[in-house]
Amino acid sequence: MNVWAAMSAAGAGTIFVEILLLVLSLTFIVLGILTAYFGSGKSRAAGASLLVVGIIIPLILYFAIWMHEPGHFTNALLLPGLIYVGGALVGLIVGFLAFLGIIMKT
């Protein structure tokens, strides 16, 4: 299936929410590991809870959406998400280089 057709079929709002939840869960997992490892006392408990929540979110998404639509994750989320991130990185690099060029000239 074409990536753009899958994006239009899934709907932009659905893609936005699913990517938001995936990035949120990835953030929870990474920060939960760091907090549980480097924290002390209550911070370790908070880090462990972040880790658990970060693992539960993709499981809920899998059983609620992706399990019933094979290929949905790859075609409607992963590939467009990589395209969005790639475009954002290119824009960031171009903007940063323009900023550096302006600063270096002054």
N, C-alpha and C positions, 0 to 999 in steps of 0.2 A: 504494500500500500504506500502511496505517496505521502511524504511527511506533511506537506501542506494540506492535503485532503484530510488526513487524520486530525490535524489541528482544527480545521474548520468543522469537521464532524464532531469532535469532542467539545468544542466551544471554548472560547478564550477564557471565560470565567472559571470553568472547570480546570483548565490547564493551570491558570494562575493559582488557584487554591491548592491543587495537588503539588505543584512545585513549591509553594510556600510551606506546606506541611512537610515535604521532604527536606527542604533546607533547614527548617526549624528542628526536625528530628536529628539531622546530622549535626547541627550546632549543639543540641542537647547532649548527644552522645560524646562529642569531643570535649565539651566543657564539663560534662559529668565525670569523664575519666580524669581530666586534669584536676578538678576540684576534689574528687575522692582520693587521688594520689597525693596531692600536695597539701590538702586541707587538714584540719585537726578538729576533733570533736564533732560539733554540729555541722561544720562545713563538709566533713566526710559524708554524713548522712544526707545532706542536701545534694552533694555530688552523686551519690548512689541513686537518689530519687530522680535526678535529672537523667542519669544513664538509663534507668528503667523506663521512664516516660519516652525517651528518645528511641528506645527499642520497640515500645508498644505502638507508637504512631504508625510506622510502616507496616506493622502486622495488621493493624485495623484497616489500613488502606488496601493491603493485599486481599484480605478476606472480603472486604466490602465492594471493591471495584475491580482490581486487577485479575482476580481469580476467575471472574465471570467473563472477562473480555481478553482472550489471549492476544498478546502483542500490544496491548494498550500502553503498557509502561514504556516499551521501546519506541513505538511509533508515535505516540501522542505526548510523551513526557521527556524521555531521555534525549532523543535527537533534537527536538525543538529547544529543549533546555540547554543543550550544548551549543546550539546556534545562538541563543540569547546570550549566554555567557561569553561566547567567542566574540560576538558583536560588542558586548560591553567592554571586554578587555581591549579590543582594537580601539574603541572610542576613548578608553582611559589612557592608553599608551599615546595616541595621537594628541589628546588634550595635554597630557603631561609633557610631551616633547615640545608642543607649541608654547606651553608655559615656560619651560626651560629656555627655549629659543628667545622668548621675549625678555626673560630675566637676564640672560647672558648678554643681550645687546645693550641693556641699560647700564 
